Amino acid sequence: MSAQASMPMRSSLPPPGAIAMRAAADAEDNVGVHEAGGDNRGTYVEIYLRSVGLGPGEPWCAAFVHYRLSQAAAELDARLPEGIPRSGYCPDYAAWARE
């Protein structure tokens, strides 16, 4: 192992906030959720999709993230960060984060 590999990684990013921490903890409740009845379908998958205004059959990976963040914000009586996408499309979040 090189000396560089053993050094801790440093980041210029701030530590995660309360909403992110709560969303991550709550996400554990969804371990085991899987598609049922076809691609991008299923009871919970469709809940995630509805949270961003999408219907059954749409990709849901980013919709899951938005659902969890929204639920965490509501539980904490907090607001999501300004401009966060209401989208199921991962590149929308990447573009928002870069801004």
Beta strands, then each sheet from edge to edge (+ up, - down):
end
